[in-house]
């Protein structure tokens, strides 16, 4: 059984799985499916909620509040000490999008992303049809470029990741296999 962490500490036995990648690739759906199959919680993407609450375009000034909000959601979920926790993105996304849209990311967020790496990242490819989502998704033509940035960031951070691509059935199968392998090794 995982110990309940104190402030700034993470449960030792907890396995974290992050769905990451460009917009409109099925991360939210896949995270929910994986979590439901295991009776596990999902940490939502704070940036979506933040943008909806703001009701205006994001700027570089929003990067830090988004990062703080994402960390708070993750810490709250981890405090319940589940065996596995699924995340619909994490700080790696904040780093990638800050660099992409604003040319840089605050150093403390980059360091936090490194220190809070999950045990497994499922890098979801942009090889499914784009689904518009109002102001939440705005650049379908940038998905391949963003995908490359995610891959580069994961490589730079030394994160363990598995490529998830193909049709929905292939995506589910690849994700399920990667999660099963992670949990079998715990």
C-alpha positions as CSV (number, residue, x, y, z in Angstrom):
1,X,0.0,0.0,0.0
2,X,1.3,3.5,-0.9
3,X,2.1,5.8,1.9
4,X,0.2,9.0,2.0
5,X,2.6,11.8,1.1
6,X,3.4,14.9,3.1
7,X,3.7,18.3,1.4
8,X,5.9,18.0,-1.6
9,X,6.3,14.2,-1.3
10,X,4.9,11.7,-3.7
11,X,3.6,8.2,-2.9
12,X,6.3,5.6,-3.6
13,X,4.1,2.9,-5.1
14,X,2.1,5.2,-7.2
15,X,2.4,4.7,-11.0
16,X,1.7,7.8,-13.1
17,X,0.7,7.5,-16.8
18,X,0.4,10.7,-18.8
19,X,-1.3,11.1,-22.1
20,X,0.6,13.7,-24.1
21,X,0.9,15.1,-27.5
22,X,-0.6,17.7,-29.9
23,X,-4.3,18.9,-29.9
24,X,-7.2,16.7,-31.0
25,X,-5.4,13.3,-30.8
26,X,-7.7,11.6,-28.4
27,X,-5.8,12.1,-25.2
28,X,-8.8,12.9,-23.0
29,X,-10.8,10.0,-24.3
30,X,-8.0,7.5,-24.0
31,X,-7.1,8.7,-20.5
32,X,-10.7,8.2,-19.4
33,X,-10.9,4.8,-21.0
34,X,-7.6,3.6,-19.4
35,X,-8.6,4.9,-16.0
36,X,-12.1,3.5,-16.1
37,X,-10.7,0.0,-17.0
38,X,-8.7,0.1,-13.8
39,X,-11.0,2.0,-11.5
40,X,-8.3,4.7,-11.3
41,X,-8.6,8.5,-11.2
42,X,-7.8,10.9,-14.1
43,X,-6.2,14.3,-13.6
44,X,-7.8,16.7,-16.1
45,X,-5.9,19.2,-18.2
46,X,-6.0,22.4,-16.1
47,X,-5.3,24.6,-19.2
48,X,-8.7,23.7,-20.7
49,X,-10.5,24.8,-17.6
50,X,-8.3,27.9,-17.2
51,X,-9.0,29.0,-20.8
52,X,-12.8,28.5,-20.4
53,X,-12.8,30.5,-17.2
54,X,-10.7,33.3,-18.6
55,X,-12.9,33.6,-21.7
56,X,-10.1,35.3,-23.7
57,X,-7.0,34.3,-25.6
58,X,-4.1,33.1,-23.5
59,X,-0.9,35.1,-23.2
60,X,2.6,34.4,-21.8
61,X,1.3,35.7,-18.4
62,X,-1.0,32.7,-18.2
63,X,1.7,30.1,-18.3
64,X,2.6,30.2,-14.6
65,X,-1.0,30.1,-13.3
66,X,-1.7,27.2,-15.7
67,X,1.4,25.3,-14.3
68,X,0.4,26.0,-10.7
69,X,-3.1,24.9,-11.4
70,X,-2.0,21.7,-13.1
71,X,0.4,20.9,-10.2
72,X,-2.4,21.5,-7.7
73,X,-4.8,19.1,-9.5
74,X,-2.0,16.4,-9.6
75,X,-1.1,16.8,-6.0
76,X,-4.7,16.6,-4.9
77,X,-5.2,13.3,-6.9
78,X,-1.9,11.9,-5.6
79,X,-2.8,12.6,-2.0
80,X,-5.5,10.0,-2.3
81,X,-2.6,7.5,-2.9
82,X,-4.1,5.5,-5.7
83,X,-2.1,2.6,-7.2
84,X,-2.1,4.2,-10.6
85,X,-3.0,7.7,-11.7
86,X,-3.8,8.8,-15.3
87,X,-3.1,12.3,-16.4
88,X,-4.7,14.1,-19.3
89,X,-1.4,16.0,-19.9
90,X,1.0,17.4,-17.3
91,X,3.7,20.0,-17.0
92,X,5.5,18.7,-20.1
93,X,2.6,20.1,-22.1
94,X,2.9,23.4,-20.3
95,X,6.6,23.5,-21.3
96,X,6.0,22.6,-24.9
97,X,3.1,25.0,-25.4
98,X,5.0,27.9,-23.7
99,X,8.0,27.4,-25.9
100,X,5.8,27.0,-29.0
101,X,3.5,30.0,-28.5
102,X,5.8,32.4,-26.5
103,X,9.3,31.3,-27.3
104,X,10.3,30.3,-23.8
105,X,9.0,28.7,-20.6
106,X,9.8,29.9,-17.1
107,X,12.8,27.9,-15.7
108,X,10.9,26.9,-12.6
109,X,8.2,25.2,-14.7
110,X,10.9,23.3,-16.7
111,X,12.5,22.2,-13.5
112,X,9.2,21.1,-12.0
113,X,8.4,19.2,-15.2
114,X,11.7,17.3,-14.8
115,X,11.3,16.6,-11.1
116,X,7.7,15.5,-11.5
117,X,8.1,13.1,-14.5
118,X,5.7,10.3,-14.7
119,X,6.8,6.6,-15.0
120,X,5.1,6.4,-18.4
121,X,4.1,8.8,-21.2
122,X,1.8,7.8,-24.0
123,X,2.8,10.0,-26.9
124,X,-0.4,10.2,-29.0
125,X,0.2,10.8,-32.7
126,X,-1.8,13.3,-34.7
127,X,-2.8,10.7,-37.2
128,X,-6.6,10.8,-36.5
129,X,-9.0,13.4,-37.9
130,X,-9.0,16.9,-36.4
131,X,-12.1,17.6,-34.3
132,X,-12.8,21.3,-33.7
133,X,-13.5,22.4,-30.2
134,X,-14.0,26.2,-30.3
135,X,-11.3,28.3,-28.8
136,X,-9.8,25.2,-27.1
137,X,-8.3,23.9,-30.4
138,X,-7.1,26.4,-33.0
139,X,-4.3,25.2,-35.1
140,X,-4.9,21.9,-36.9
141,X,-2.0,22.6,-39.3
142,X,0.5,22.8,-36.4
143,X,-0.2,19.3,-35.1
144,X,2.8,17.6,-36.8
145,X,5.1,20.4,-35.6
146,X,3.8,20.2,-32.1
147,X,4.1,16.4,-32.1
148,X,7.8,16.8,-32.9
149,X,8.2,19.3,-30.1
150,X,6.6,16.9,-27.6
151,X,8.8,14.0,-28.7
152,X,11.9,16.3,-28.4
153,X,10.8,17.5,-24.9
154,X,10.3,13.9,-23.7
155,X,13.7,12.9,-25.1
156,X,15.4,15.9,-23.5
157,X,13.8,15.1,-20.1
158,X,14.7,11.4,-20.3
159,X,11.1,10.4,-20.0
160,X,10.0,6.9,-20.7
161,X,7.4,7.1,-23.5
162,X,5.6,4.8,-25.9
163,X,4.2,5.9,-29.2
164,X,0.5,5.5,-29.6
165,X,-0.7,5.7,-33.2
166,X,-3.1,4.4,-35.8
167,X,-6.8,4.1,-35.7
168,X,-8.8,4.0,-32.4
169,X,-8.5,0.3,-31.9
170,X,-4.7,0.3,-32.5
171,X,-4.4,3.3,-30.1
172,X,-6.3,1.5,-27.4
173,X,-4.3,-1.7,-27.8
174,X,-1.0,0.1,-27.8
175,X,-1.9,2.1,-24.7
176,X,-3.3,-0.9,-22.9
177,X,-0.2,-2.9,-23.6
178,X,2.1,-0.1,-22.4
179,X,0.1,0.4,-19.2
180,X,-0.1,-3.4,-18.5
181,X,3.7,-3.6,-18.9
182,X,4.3,-0.7,-16.5
183,X,2.0,-2.2,-13.9
184,X,3.4,-5.7,-14.3
185,X,6.9,-4.3,-13.5
186,X,5.7,-2.6,-10.2
